[in-house]
Amino acid sequence: MEGKKTVLCGANAYEMKYYFNERFQAVPDSVKDELHIICVLFTEEVGGVFTVAFEEDGNVVLETDANDDDIYYDEVSSGLMVAEIRRSRQELFEALRLYYKVFILKEDVSGYLGEA
């Protein structure tokens, strides 16, 4: 059984729309801008729907999907692009995971931050 996920943002190539979850308005504008660029560029390049979401434990997941009749969507390219985004934006996604743990889950993350 798959756990619940909370969508942070996403883009839809079919409707040519971008979505950002209002629950996360406290995220810095520079991070919002970067997420916007990532999502829109993904759907421009690969098509379909691309979302960035949080799992219940705060892990960040990148998901892509397409309509069954979309002959232009390439699953192999989408998988490669997701892997490249995850690799090149690793610090961004780690910071978002920490943000979620602190501000949404209200966890004590002092152990993650090391000795000051």
The first five atom37 places (N, CA, C, CB, O) and aatype in JSON, in Angstrom:
{
  "aatype": [12, 6, 7, 11, 11, 16, 19, 10, 4, 7, 0, 2, 0, 18, 6, 12, 11, 18, 18, 13, 2, 6, 1, 13, 5, 0, 19, 14, 3, 15, 19, 11, 3, 6, 10, 8, 9, 9, 4, 19, 10, 13, 16, 6, 6, 19, 7, 7, 19, 13, 16, 19, 0, 13, 6, 6, 3, 7, 2, 19, 19, 10, 6, 16, 3, 0, 2, 3, 3, 3, 9, 18, 18, 3, 6, 19, 15, 15, 7, 10, 12, 19, 0, 6, 9, 1, 1, 15, 1, 5, 6, 10, 13, 6, 0, 10, 1, 10, 18, 18, 11, 19, 13, 9, 10, 11, 6, 3, 19, 15, 7, 18, 10, 7, 6, 0],
  "atom_mask": [
    [1, 1, 1, 1, 1],
    [1, 1, 1, 1, 1],
    [1, 1, 1, 0, 1],
    [1, 1, 1, 1, 1],
    [1, 1, 1, 1, 1],
    [1, 1, 1, 1, 1],
    [1, 1, 1, 1, 1],
    [1, 1, 1, 1, 1],
    [1, 1, 1, 1, 1],
    [1, 1, 1, 0, 1],
    [1, 1, 1, 1, 1],
    [1, 1, 1, 1, 1],
    [1, 1, 1, 1, 1],
    [1, 1, 1, 1, 1],
    [1, 1, 1, 1, 1],
    [1, 1, 1, 1, 1],
    [1, 1, 1, 1, 1],
    [1, 1, 1, 1, 1],
    [1, 1, 1, 1, 1],
    [1, 1, 1, 1, 1],
    [1, 1, 1, 1, 1],
    [1, 1, 1, 1, 1],
    [1, 1, 1, 1, 1],
    [1, 1, 1, 1, 1],
    [1, 1, 1, 1, 1],
    [1, 1, 1, 1, 1],
    [1, 1, 1, 1, 1],
    [1, 1, 1, 1, 1],
    [1, 1, 1, 1, 1],
    [1, 1, 1, 1, 1],
    [1, 1, 1, 1, 1],
    [1, 1, 1, 1, 1],
    [1, 1, 1, 1, 1],
    [1, 1, 1, 1, 1],
    [1, 1, 1, 1, 1],
    [1, 1, 1, 1, 1],
    [1, 1, 1, 1, 1],
    [1, 1, 1, 1, 1],
    [1, 1, 1, 1, 1],
    [1, 1, 1, 1, 1],
    [1, 1, 1, 1, 1],
    [1, 1, 1, 1, 1],
    [1, 1, 1, 1, 1],
    [1, 1, 1, 1, 1],
    [1, 1, 1, 1, 1],
    [1, 1, 1, 1, 1],
    [1, 1, 1, 0, 1],
    [1, 1, 1, 0, 1],
    [1, 1, 1, 1, 1],
    [1, 1, 1, 1, 1],
    [1, 1, 1, 1, 1],
    [1, 1, 1, 1, 1],
    [1, 1, 1, 1, 1],
    [1, 1, 1, 1, 1],
    [1, 1, 1, 1, 1],
    [1, 1, 1, 1, 1],
    [1, 1, 1, 1, 1],
    [1, 1, 1, 0, 1],
    [1, 1, 1, 1, 1],
    [1, 1, 1, 1, 1],
    [1, 1, 1, 1, 1],
    [1, 1, 1, 1, 1],
    [1, 1, 1, 1, 1],
    [1, 1, 1, 1, 1],
    [1, 1, 1, 1, 1],
    [1, 1, 1, 1, 1],
    [1, 1, 1, 1, 1],
    [1, 1, 1, 1, 1],
    [1, 1, 1, 1, 1],
    [1, 1, 1, 1, 1],
    [1, 1, 1, 1, 1],
    [1, 1, 1, 1, 1],
    [1, 1, 1, 1, 1],
    [1, 1, 1, 1, 1],
    [1, 1, 1, 1, 1],
    [1, 1, 1, 1, 1],
    [1, 1, 1, 1, 1],
    [1, 1, 1, 1, 1],
    [1, 1, 1, 0, 1],
    [1, 1, 1, 1, 1],
    [1, 1, 1, 1, 1],
    [1, 1, 1, 1, 1],
    [1, 1, 1, 1, 1],
    [1, 1, 1, 1, 1],
    [1, 1, 1, 1, 1],
    [1, 1, 1, 1, 1],
    [1, 1, 1, 1, 1],
    [1, 1, 1, 1, 1],
    [1, 1, 1, 1, 1],
    [1, 1, 1, 1, 1],
    [1, 1, 1, 1, 1],
    [1, 1, 1, 1, 1],
    [1, 1, 1, 1, 1],
    [1, 1, 1, 1, 1],
    [1, 1, 1, 1, 1],
    [1, 1, 1, 1, 1],
    [1, 1, 1, 1, 1],
    [1, 1, 1, 1, 1],
    [1, 1, 1, 1, 1],
    [1, 1, 1, 1, 1],
    [1, 1, 1, 1, 1],
    [1, 1, 1, 1, 1],
    [1, 1, 1, 1, 1],
    [1, 1, 1, 1, 1],
    [1, 1, 1, 1, 1],
    [1, 1, 1, 1, 1],
    [1, 1, 1, 1, 1],
    [1, 1, 1, 1, 1],
    [1, 1, 1, 1, 1],
    [1, 1, 1, 1, 1],
    [1, 1, 1, 0, 1],
    [1, 1, 1, 1, 1],
    [1, 1, 1, 1, 1],
    [1, 1, 1, 0, 1],
    [1, 1, 1, 1, 1],
    [1, 1, 1, 1, 1]
  ],
  "atom_positions": [
    [[0.84, -1.18, 0.0], [0.0, 0.0, 0.0], [0.89, 1.25, 0.0], [-0.96, 0.0, 1.22], [1.84, 1.35, 0.78]],
    [[0.57, 2.16, -0.86], [1.36, 3.37, -1.0], [0.88, 4.41, 0.01], [1.27, 3.92, -2.44], [-0.32, 4.61, 0.2]],
    [[1.86, 5.09, 0.67], [1.51, 6.11, 1.65], [1.03, 7.38, 0.99], [0.0, 0.0, 0.0], [1.17, 7.57, -0.22]],
    [[0.46, 8.24, 1.8], [-0.03, 9.52, 1.29], [1.14, 10.42, 0.91], [-0.92, 10.21, 2.33], [2.2, 10.38, 1.54]],
    [[0.93, 11.21, -0.11], [1.91, 12.19, -0.54], [1.25, 13.55, -0.58], [2.52, 11.82, -1.92], [0.05, 13.67, -0.82]],
    [[2.06, 14.58, -0.33], [1.59, 15.95, -0.43], [2.34, 16.62, -1.57], [1.8, 16.72, 0.91], [3.56, 16.75, -1.53]],
    [[1.6, 17.04, -2.58], [2.22, 17.68, -3.74], [2.71, 19.06, -3.35], [1.23, 17.76, -4.92], [1.97, 19.87, -2.78]],
    [[3.97, 19.33, -3.67], [4.56, 20.65, -3.47], [4.3, 21.52, -4.69], [6.08, 20.54, -3.2], [3.84, 22.65, -4.57]],
    [[4.59, 20.97, -5.87], [4.38, 21.72, -7.1], [4.35, 20.76, -8.27], [5.47, 22.79, -7.29], [4.69, 19.59, -8.14]],
    [[3.95, 21.28, -9.41], [3.92, 20.44, -10.6], [3.56, 21.24, -11.83], [0.0, 0.0, 0.0], [3.1, 22.38, -11.75]],
    [[3.79, 20.63, -12.97], [3.45, 21.24, -14.25], [2.74, 20.21, -15.1], [4.71, 21.79, -14.97], [2.99, 19.01, -15.0]],
    [[1.84, 20.7, -15.94], [1.03, 19.84, -16.79], [1.17, 20.33, -18.23], [-0.46, 19.84, -16.34], [0.72, 21.43, -18.56]],
    [[1.78, 19.52, -19.09], [1.99, 19.9, -20.49], [0.68, 19.95, -21.27], [2.95, 18.94, -21.15], [0.57, 20.69, -22.24]],
    [[-0.31, 19.17, -20.85], [-1.58, 19.12, -21.59], [-2.39, 20.39, -21.39], [-2.4, 17.91, -21.15], [-3.02, 20.88, -22.32]],
    [[-2.36, 20.93, -20.18], [-3.11, 22.14, -19.87], [-2.22, 23.39, -19.87], [-3.8, 22.0, -18.51], [-2.7, 24.51, -19.72]],
    [[-0.9, 23.16, -20.05], [0.09, 24.24, -20.04], [-0.07, 25.09, -18.77], [-0.07, 25.14, -21.3], [-0.18, 26.32, -18.82]],
    [[-0.06, 24.38, -17.62], [-0.25, 25.05, -16.33], [0.82, 24.59, -15.35], [-1.65, 24.75, -15.76], [1.36, 23.49, -15.44]],
    [[1.12, 25.5, -14.41], [2.02, 25.22, -13.3], [1.24, 25.41, -12.01], [3.3, 26.15, -13.34], [0.41, 26.31, -11.91]],
    [[1.5, 24.55, -11.03], [0.81, 24.6, -9.74], [1.83, 24.63, -8.62], [-0.15, 23.39, -9.58], [2.82, 23.88, -8.65]],
    [[1.6, 25.5, -7.63], [2.4, 25.49, -6.41], [1.44, 25.45, -5.23], [3.35, 26.74, -6.34], [0.53, 26.28, -5.14]],
    [[1.63, 24.49, -4.33], [0.75, 24.3, -3.19], [0.86, 25.48, -2.21], [1.09, 22.97, -2.47], [1.94, 25.76, -1.69]],
    [[-0.24, 26.15, -1.99], [-0.29, 27.33, -1.11], [0.14, 27.03, 0.32], [-1.7, 27.9, -1.1], [0.54, 27.93, 1.05]],
    [[0.08, 25.77, 0.71], [0.49, 25.38, 2.07], [1.97, 25.68, 2.31], [0.21, 23.88, 2.29], [2.4, 25.79, 3.45]],
    [[2.73, 25.8, 1.23], [4.17, 25.98, 1.33], [4.62, 27.39, 0.92], [4.88, 24.95, 0.48], [5.73, 27.56, 0.41]],
    [[3.78, 28.37, 1.15], [4.11, 29.75, 0.78], [5.34, 30.28, 1.5], [2.93, 30.66, 1.06], [5.97, 31.22, 1.02]],
    [[5.69, 29.71, 2.64], [6.86, 30.17, 3.4], [8.18, 29.76, 2.75], [6.79, 29.64, 4.81], [9.24, 30.24, 3.15]],
    [[8.13, 28.88, 1.77], [9.35, 28.48, 1.05], [9.9, 29.75, 0.38], [9.06, 27.34, -0.02], [9.14, 30.51, -0.21]],
    [[11.21, 29.98, 0.47], [11.79, 31.19, -0.14], [11.48, 31.31, -1.63], [13.3, 31.19, 0.06], [11.39, 30.31, -2.35]],
    [[11.3, 32.55, -2.08], [10.95, 32.8, -3.49], [11.99, 32.22, -4.45], [10.81, 34.29, -3.73], [11.62, 31.74, -5.52]],
    [[13.26, 32.26, -4.08], [14.29, 31.72, -4.97], [14.1, 30.21, -5.17], [15.7, 32.0, -4.41], [14.34, 29.7, -6.27]],
    [[13.67, 29.5, -4.13], [13.41, 28.07, -4.24], [12.16, 27.84, -5.07], [13.26, 27.43, -2.83], [12.12, 26.94, -5.91]],
    [[11.12, 28.65, -4.84], [9.9, 28.54, -5.65], [10.21, 28.74, -7.12], [8.85, 29.56, -5.19], [9.71, 28.01, -7.98]],
    [[11.04, 29.74, -7.42], [11.42, 30.01, -8.81], [12.16, 28.83, -9.43], [12.28, 31.28, -8.9], [11.9, 28.45, -10.57]],
    [[13.08, 28.26, -8.66], [13.85, 27.12, -9.17], [12.93, 25.91, -9.43], [14.96, 26.73, -8.17], [13.07, 25.23, -10.44]],
    [[12.01, 25.66, -8.52], [11.05, 24.57, -8.71], [10.18, 24.81, -9.93], [10.17, 24.4, -7.46], [9.9, 23.89, -10.7]],
    [[9.75, 26.05, -10.11], [8.93, 26.41, -11.27], [9.69, 26.1, -12.57], [8.55, 27.91, -11.22], [9.13, 25.5, -13.49]],
    [[10.94, 26.51, -12.62], [11.76, 26.26, -13.81], [11.94, 24.77, -14.05], [13.13, 26.93, -13.66], [11.79, 24.3, -15.18]],
    [[12.25, 24.01, -13.0], [12.45, 22.57, -13.13], [11.19, 21.91, -13.71], [12.8, 21.94, -11.75], [11.27, 21.13, -14.66]],
    [[10.04, 22.22, -13.13], [8.78, 21.58, -13.55], [8.41, 21.93, -14.99], [7.65, 21.99, -12.62], [8.07, 21.06, -15.78]],
    [[8.48, 23.22, -15.31], [8.08, 23.65, -16.65], [9.05, 23.13, -17.71], [8.0, 25.19, -16.72], [8.61, 22.67, -18.77]],
    [[10.35, 23.2, -17.45], [11.31, 22.68, -18.42], [11.12, 21.18, -18.63], [12.74, 22.97, -17.95], [11.26, 20.69, -19.75]],
    [[10.81, 20.46, -17.56], [10.59, 19.02, -17.7], [9.43, 18.76, -18.66], [10.3, 18.37, -16.32], [9.56, 17.98, -19.6]],
    [[8.3, 19.42, -18.43], [7.13, 19.15, -19.28], [7.32, 19.69, -20.7], [5.88, 19.78, -18.66], [6.75, 19.15, -21.64]],
    [[8.11, 20.73, -20.86], [8.42, 21.22, -22.21], [9.27, 20.2, -22.96], [9.14, 22.58, -22.14], [9.08, 19.99, -24.16]],
    [[10.21, 19.59, -22.27], [11.14, 18.65, -22.88], [10.51, 17.27, -23.11], [12.38, 18.51, -22.02], [10.65, 16.69, -24.19]],
    [[9.81, 16.75, -22.1], [9.34, 15.37, -22.13], [7.83, 15.28, -22.34], [9.71, 14.68, -20.83], [7.34, 14.32, -22.93]],
    [[7.09, 16.29, -21.87], [5.63, 16.25, -21.95], [5.03, 15.66, -20.7], [0.0, 0.0, 0.0], [5.72, 15.46, -19.7]],
    [[3.77, 15.37, -20.75], [3.07, 14.75, -19.64], [2.88, 15.67, -18.44], [0.0, 0.0, 0.0], [2.77, 16.89, -18.58]],
    [[2.85, 15.07, -17.29], [2.66, 15.78, -16.01], [3.85, 15.45, -15.12], [1.3, 15.38, -15.32], [4.25, 14.29, -15.02]],
    [[4.4, 16.47, -14.49], [5.55, 16.29, -13.61], [5.23, 16.93, -12.27], [6.84, 16.91, -14.22], [4.78, 18.08, -12.22]],
    [[5.44, 16.19, -11.18], [5.18, 16.73, -9.85], [6.35, 16.47, -8.91], [3.9, 16.12, -9.28], [7.08, 15.49, -9.02]],
    [[6.49, 17.4, -7.98], [7.43, 17.27, -6.87], [6.55, 17.16, -5.63], [8.46, 18.51, -6.78], [5.71, 18.02, -5.38]],
    [[6.73, 16.1, -4.85], [5.87, 15.86, -3.7], [6.69, 15.4, -2.51], [4.8, 14.81, -4.05], [7.84, 14.98, -2.63]],
    [[6.05, 15.49, -1.35], [6.64, 14.98, -0.11], [5.92, 13.7, 0.28], [6.54, 16.04, 1.03], [4.69, 13.63, 0.25]],
    [[6.7, 12.67, 0.66], [6.12, 11.5, 1.27], [5.81, 11.86, 2.72], [7.07, 10.25, 1.16], [6.23, 12.91, 3.2]],
    [[5.09, 10.99, 3.42], [4.71, 11.26, 4.8], [5.89, 11.54, 5.71], [3.93, 10.1, 5.35], [5.77, 12.33, 6.65]],
    [[7.05, 10.91, 5.44], [8.23, 11.1, 6.28], [9.08, 12.3, 5.87], [9.08, 9.85, 6.24], [10.11, 12.58, 6.49]],
    [[8.66, 13.02, 4.82], [9.39, 14.2, 4.39], [10.29, 13.99, 3.19], [0.0, 0.0, 0.0], [10.83, 14.96, 2.65]],
    [[10.48, 12.75, 2.77], [11.31, 12.51, 1.58], [10.66, 13.16, 0.37], [11.51, 11.0, 1.34], [9.43, 13.15, 0.23]],
    [[11.48, 13.71, -0.5], [11.0, 14.37, -1.71], [10.98, 13.35, -2.84], [11.9, 15.6, -2.07], [11.96, 12.64, -3.07]],
    [[9.86, 13.29, -3.54], [9.73, 12.39, -4.69], [9.41, 13.2, -5.94], [8.63, 11.32, -4.43], [8.67, 14.18, -5.9]],
    [[9.99, 12.75, -7.04], [9.73, 13.36, -8.34], [8.94, 12.34, -9.14], [11.06, 13.77, -9.08], [9.36, 11.19, -9.3]],
    [[7.78, 12.76, -9.63], [6.92, 11.82, -10.34], [6.51, 12.39, -11.69], [5.68, 11.49, -9.5], [6.32, 13.59, -11.85]],
    [[6.38, 11.5, -12.64], [5.95, 11.89, -13.97], [4.91, 10.9, -14.46], [7.14, 11.97, -14.94], [4.95, 9.71, -14.13]],
    [[3.99, 11.41, -15.24], [2.91, 10.59, -15.76], [2.47, 11.17, -17.09], [1.72, 10.51, -14.75], [2.75, 12.33, -17.39]],
    [[1.8, 10.37, -17.88], [1.31, 10.83, -19.16], [-0.02, 10.16, -19.48], [2.33, 10.54, -20.27], [-0.32, 9.08, -18.96]],
    [[-0.79, 10.8, -20.32], [-2.03, 10.19, -20.8], [-1.69, 8.95, -21.61], [-2.85, 11.2, -21.65], [-0.66, 8.9, -22.28]],
    [[-2.55, 7.95, -21.54], [-2.31, 6.7, -22.26], [-2.17, 6.91, -23.77], [-3.43, 5.72, -21.99], [-1.44, 6.18, -24.43]],
    [[-2.87, 7.89, -24.3], [-2.85, 8.12, -25.75], [-1.8, 9.14, -26.2], [-4.22, 8.59, -26.2], [-1.8, 9.57, -27.35]],
    [[-0.9, 9.52, -25.3], [0.14, 10.5, -25.64], [1.29, 9.8, -26.35], [0.64, 11.24, -24.36], [2.14, 9.19, -25.7]],
    [[1.32, 9.89, -27.66], [2.36, 9.19, -28.43], [3.69, 9.91, -28.4], [1.91, 9.02, -29.87], [4.71, 9.34, -28.79]],
    [[3.72, 11.16, -27.94], [4.96, 11.93, -27.89], [5.73, 11.75, -26.59], [4.65, 13.39, -28.08], [6.93, 12.04, -26.54]],
    [[5.07, 11.26, -25.56], [5.72, 11.07, -24.25], [6.65, 9.87, -24.32], [4.66, 10.88, -23.13], [6.25, 8.8, -24.78]],
    [[7.87, 10.04, -23.86], [8.88, 8.99, -23.9], [9.26, 8.62, -22.45], [10.15, 9.45, -24.71], [9.9, 9.41, -21.75]],
    [[8.86, 7.42, -22.03], [9.12, 7.0, -20.65], [10.6, 6.88, -20.35], [8.45, 5.67, -20.38], [11.03, 7.2, -19.24]],
    [[11.39, 6.44, -21.31], [12.83, 6.3, -21.09], [13.45, 7.68, -20.87], [13.5, 5.59, -22.29], [14.22, 7.87, -19.93]],
    [[13.12, 8.63, -21.73], [13.64, 10.0, -21.58], [13.19, 10.62, -20.27], [13.2, 10.88, -22.76], [13.96, 11.32, -19.61]],
    [[11.93, 10.37, -19.9], [11.44, 10.95, -18.65], [12.19, 10.38, -17.46], [9.94, 10.69, -18.49], [12.53, 11.12, -16.53]],
    [[12.47, 9.08, -17.46], [13.22, 8.47, -16.38], [14.64, 9.01, -16.28], [0.0, 0.0, 0.0], [15.14, 9.27, -15.19]],
    [[15.28, 9.18, -17.43], [16.63, 9.74, -17.45], [16.64, 11.18, -16.95], [17.21, 9.68, -18.87], [17.54, 11.59, -16.22]],
    [[15.63, 11.95, -17.35], [15.57, 13.35, -16.94], [15.29, 13.47, -15.43], [14.5, 14.09, -17.74], [15.86, 14.34, -14.77]],
    [[14.43, 12.61, -14.9], [14.17, 12.62, -13.46], [15.45, 12.31, -12.71], [13.05, 11.59, -13.09], [15.76, 12.96, -11.71]],
    [[16.2, 11.32, -13.17], [17.47, 10.96, -12.52], [18.46, 12.12, -12.58], [18.08, 9.72, -13.18], [19.16, 12.38, -11.6]],
    [[18.53, 12.81, -13.69], [19.43, 13.95, -13.84], [19.02, 15.11, -12.92], [19.46, 14.43, -15.31], [19.87, 15.74, -12.29]],
    [[17.72, 15.38, -12.84], [17.23, 16.45, -11.95], [17.56, 16.1, -10.5], [15.69, 16.65, -12.12], [18.05, 16.94, -9.75]],
    [[17.29, 14.86, -10.12], [17.56, 14.44, -8.73], [19.06, 14.57, -8.42], [17.1, 12.96, -8.5], [19.42, 15.02, -7.33]],
    [[19.93, 14.2, -9.36], [21.37, 14.29, -9.14], [21.83, 15.74, -9.09], [22.11, 13.54, -10.25], [22.57, 16.12, -8.18]],
    [[21.41, 16.54, -10.03], [21.91, 17.91, -10.12], [21.3, 18.85, -9.08], [21.65, 18.45, -11.5], [21.88, 19.89, -8.77]],
    [[20.16, 18.49, -8.55], [19.48, 19.34, -7.57], [19.4, 18.68, -6.21], [18.08, 19.7, -8.05], [18.48, 18.96, -5.43]],
    [[20.34, 17.79, -5.91], [20.33, 17.02, -4.67], [20.26, 17.92, -3.44], [21.57, 16.13, -4.6], [19.51, 17.63, -2.51]],
    [[21.03, 19.0, -3.41], [21.04, 19.9, -2.26], [19.69, 20.58, -2.08], [22.14, 20.95, -2.41], [19.23, 20.76, -0.95]],
    [[19.07, 20.97, -3.18], [17.75, 21.59, -3.11], [16.74, 20.64, -2.48], [17.28, 22.01, -4.51], [15.99, 21.03, -1.59]],
    [[16.73, 19.39, -2.92], [15.76, 18.43, -2.4], [16.05, 18.05, -0.96], [15.74, 17.19, -3.27], [15.12, 17.76, -0.2]],
    [[17.32, 18.04, -0.57], [17.66, 17.78, 0.83], [17.18, 18.94, 1.71], [19.19, 17.57, 0.99], [16.67, 18.71, 2.81]],
    [[17.34, 20.16, 1.23], [16.87, 21.34, 1.97], [15.35, 21.31, 2.1], [17.33, 22.64, 1.29], [14.81, 21.66, 3.15]],
    [[14.66, 20.92, 1.05], [13.19, 20.82, 1.11], [12.75, 19.74, 2.09], [12.62, 20.52, -0.3], [11.77, 19.91, 2.81]],
    [[13.48, 18.62, 2.12], [13.17, 17.55, 3.07], [13.31, 18.06, 4.51], [14.1, 16.32, 2.84], [12.46, 17.78, 5.36]],
    [[14.37, 18.8, 4.77], [14.6, 19.36, 6.09], [13.51, 20.38, 6.43], [16.0, 20.01, 6.16], [13.01, 20.4, 7.56]],
    [[13.16, 21.22, 5.47], [12.07, 22.2, 5.65], [10.78, 21.48, 6.07], [11.84, 23.01, 4.34], [10.12, 21.9, 7.01]],
    [[10.44, 20.41, 5.37], [9.22, 19.68, 5.65], [9.25, 19.09, 7.06], [9.02, 18.57, 4.62], [8.26, 19.15, 7.79]],
    [[10.39, 18.52, 7.44], [10.51, 17.92, 8.77], [10.37, 18.96, 9.88], [11.86, 17.21, 8.9], [9.76, 18.69, 10.91]],
    [[10.93, 20.16, 9.66], [10.88, 21.21, 10.68], [9.53, 21.89, 10.73], [11.97, 22.24, 10.43], [8.93, 21.99, 11.8]],
    [[9.03, 22.36, 9.6], [7.86, 23.23, 9.58], [6.53, 22.5, 9.44], [7.99, 24.2, 8.48], [5.5, 23.02, 9.85]],
    [[6.54, 21.31, 8.87], [5.29, 20.58, 8.69], [5.15, 19.48, 9.74], [5.21, 19.97, 7.27], [4.12, 19.37, 10.41]],
    [[6.2, 18.67, 9.89], [6.15, 17.57, 10.86], [6.53, 18.0, 12.27], [7.07, 16.45, 10.42], [6.31, 17.27, 13.23]],
    [[7.11, 19.2, 12.39], [7.53, 19.76, 13.69], [8.52, 18.85, 14.42], [6.31, 20.0, 14.58], [8.47, 18.72, 15.64]],
    [[9.42, 18.24, 13.65], [10.44, 17.36, 14.23], [11.62, 18.18, 14.74], [10.92, 16.32, 13.2], [11.9, 19.28, 14.25]],
    [[12.31, 17.63, 15.72], [13.57, 18.22, 16.2], [14.65, 17.7, 15.25], [13.87, 17.84, 17.73], [14.93, 16.5, 15.22]],
    [[15.25, 18.59, 14.5], [16.24, 18.17, 13.51], [17.65, 18.54, 13.92], [15.92, 18.78, 12.17], [18.54, 18.56, 13.08]],
    [[17.86, 18.82, 15.2], [19.19, 19.22, 15.65], [20.23, 18.15, 15.34], [19.18, 19.51, 17.13], [21.4, 18.47, 15.13]],
    [[19.83, 16.89, 15.32], [20.73, 15.8, 14.99], [21.19, 15.84, 13.54], [0.0, 0.0, 0.0], [22.27, 15.35, 13.22]],
    [[20.39, 16.43, 12.67], [20.76, 16.55, 11.25], [21.76, 17.66, 11.02], [19.52, 16.79, 10.41], [22.52, 17.63, 10.05]],
    [[21.77, 18.64, 11.91], [22.55, 19.84, 11.68], [23.97, 19.73, 12.21], [21.87, 21.02, 12.31], [24.82, 20.56, 11.87]],
    [[24.26, 18.74, 13.02], [25.61, 18.56, 13.57], [25.89, 19.51, 14.71], [0.0, 0.0, 0.0], [25.02, 20.27, 15.12]],
    [[27.1, 19.47, 15.2], [27.51, 20.32, 16.32], [27.81, 21.73, 15.82], [28.74, 19.73, 17.03], [28.44, 21.9, 14.78]],
    [[27.35, 22.72, 16.56], [27.58, 24.11, 16.16], [28.77, 24.69, 16.89], [26.35, 24.97, 16.42], [29.12, 25.85, 16.69]]
  ]
}
